[in-house]
Amino acid sequence: MCDRDALEELQQPTMSSSEILDAIAGIKISLREEIKAHFGNVSCNILETEERLNANIAAIEKRMVQRVDESICKISERCEALEEKVRLSLSESGSKLEKIVSLIEENLSKTNHRCNVLDEEVKFLQIESEAKSQRIASLQIKLNQRNILLFNFEETERTESQLLELVVLFFEKNGKISVQPKDLEYVYRIGRKEEGKERPVMIAFSTTKIKNEILKARGNMNSSKVVIAEDFPSTSDTSKTSTRTTTKTTIKKAPLKTKKI
């Protein structure tokens, strides 16, 4: 209002220059006061707005801190629960593993015991087998004491009965010894028949007496190519022993049966 009045006064033509200068000075002063008043209110509004913003920021920070604390609390609770589950699981797993290890150790102990028992049984069987082998060897020696072998004996027979007759005839003709078929337990050739090769003849007498008579009469058979030898089992020559035993088993000590060779 003062400025307007001053402007109106300036518009009057009756004013002097000094009055005009005084009016202008007054206008300047009033404008300054109005500007100060106006910007002072703006500053107050800015301060109020800043305070409100600070208050809102503080409230937001407080709520965020609360939420973070709540989240941390929940996470801690979950971690504790998970840790408890893991601990229980590990404890159960450890218990199961201990049981499994215990069972394995128990089974190993039983297995070792069984192995020890089997070792003892095997040792016993080995000893028993050796003893039986010795008995068999002894029996074989006793059985062989009644046996003789004929080598280079011409192989013309077709059956064992014919072979028996040829053997009896050979002893009568060359050894001047009368041998009856009843004096022979079995007569057979050893091995498989091969062209151009004469197989040895195995003869088992019913008594050693007749065998010894045949051996004593060997000197009278020098004119013949036939060689007479005793039947001694040889541990070093397993092939001959095996062949001889196999042949005996096949014939089953029945030389008087008619059988083609």
Secondary structure, DSSP 8 states (H G I E B T S, - for coil): -HHHHHHHHHH-TT--HHHHHHHHHHHHHHHHHHHHHHHHHHHHHHHHHHHHHHHHHHHHHHHHHHHHHHHHHHHHHHHHHHHHHHHHHHHHHHHHHHHHHHHHHHHHHHHHHHHHHHHHHHHHHHHHHHHHHHHHHHHHHHHHTTEEEEES-----SBHHHHHHHHHHHHHHHS-----GGGEEEEEE-S--BTTB---EEEEESSHHHHHHHHHGGGGGTTSS-EEEE----SS-HHHHHHHHHHHHHHTT-TTS--B-
